[in-house]
Amino acid sequence: MKKLSYLFLVLILFGCAPSPAPKQPTWALAIHGGAGTIIKESMTPELEQQYQEKLGEALKAGSNLLKNGGTSLDAVCAAIIVMEDSPLFNAGKGAVFTAEGVNEMDASIMNGENLMAGAVAGVKHIKNPILAARAVMEKSLHVMLMGDGAEKFAEQQGIELVDSSYFFTQARWNSYLKAREKATQEKFGTCGAVALDKHGNLAAGTSTGGMTYKMKGRVGDSPIIGAGTYADNNGCAISATGHGEFFIRNVVAFQIDALMKYKHLPLDEAARHMIFDVLKPMGGEGGVIAIDTSGNISMPFNTAGMYRGCITSDKNAEVKIYGDEH
């Protein structure tokens, strides 16, 4: 015993004592408000400030729950609701219009602790689609409900439904008229959140209005588990934004998780591989936010910008918009 004590003292004196393991965040949260052609030259200072403030508000809503021991599911919902209630983002209040001039919204959520998931697609009257997706996960035997059936279920669960006029914003209508004139679809963003709570559980959620001038009934990646949303405590939590068809074809969210679990890639390497090495060569534009159970966060995107932000138990909130912000 004396020899061991002497050896340990020598190690300390010569700087060879084992260093303590780096401290990990006890909770963490990342959000996005969509990726696309977002450049500083096309943004007024006033609008830029509005985006920064609303992203900050979403981070605050989620992080307040996490720092007080709340669940990652609650934090994800709280952050997304802030963005769904804002006309700035293509989800809820700010949802874009289909080719027929109506709003059709999609959302999904997933619990990394038990791989439970819920989603709604093509809903037109649910004020906060993320809450309907969570109700499907927790209050039904199914994973996805669509259209009228999803709305009837949401109403039965006490989730607020609104008249379609609630979703009208002049900016989105102008985008619709512009797209109708060209008879082309325009890609807009999505909103999402991923979180790690103090219990070590991950969650992910995504909510969107899809593409401006999209075909009636079109569903993108946002409500599809494994494409636009995925959460697994043995890997990571992912929320995606971008050209949904490419994310569906490549099962992007699940593949990032699989690269971590089966090829043992670090979170950032796995996420960047899918965004830059898989999607970009195919012409797939977009990005993801990702988080693992160590509190690591990755937010890669291959577009000009992505509305994004993050906060952890040991780092202050950060909000960024453009691609040249590091």
HELIX and SHEET records of a PDB file:
HELIX    1   1 LYS A    2  LEU A   13  1                                  12    
HELIX    2   2 LYS A   40  SER A   42  5                                   3    
HELIX    3   3 PRO A   45  LYS A   67  1                                  23    
HELIX    4   4 SER A   72  GLU A   84  1                                  13    
HELIX    5   5 GLY A   92  GLY A   94  5                                   3    
HELIX    6   6 PRO A  129  LYS A  139  1                                  11    
HELIX    7   7 GLY A  147  GLN A  156  1                                  10    
HELIX    8   8 SER A  164  PHE A  167  5                                   4    
HELIX    9   9 GLN A  170  LYS A  182  1                                  13    
HELIX   10  10 GLY A  244  ARG A  249  1                                   6    
HELIX   11  11 VAL A  252  TYR A  262  1                                  11    
HELIX   12  12 LEU A  267  ARG A  272  1                                   6    
HELIX   13  13 HIS A  273  LEU A  279  3                                   7    
HELIX   14  14 LYS A  280  MET A  282  1                                   3    
SHEET    1   A 8 MET A 144  MET A 146  0                                        
SHEET    2   A 8 ALA A 117  VAL A 123  1                                        
SHEET    3   A 8 MET A 105  ASN A 111 -1                                        
SHEET    4   A 8 LEU A 202  THR A 208 -1                                        
SHEET    5   A 8 CYS A 191  LEU A 196 -1                                        
SHEET    6   A 8 ALA A  28  GLY A  36 -1                                        
SHEET    7   A 8 GLY A 305  THR A 312 -1                                        
SHEET    8   A 8 LYS A 315  TYR A 322 -1                                        
SHEET    1   B 4 THR A 229  ALA A 231  0                                        
SHEET    2   B 4 CYS A 236  GLY A 242 -1                                        
SHEET    3   B 4 GLY A 286  ASP A 292 -1                                        
SHEET    4   B 4 ILE A 297  SER A 298 -1                                        
END                                                                             
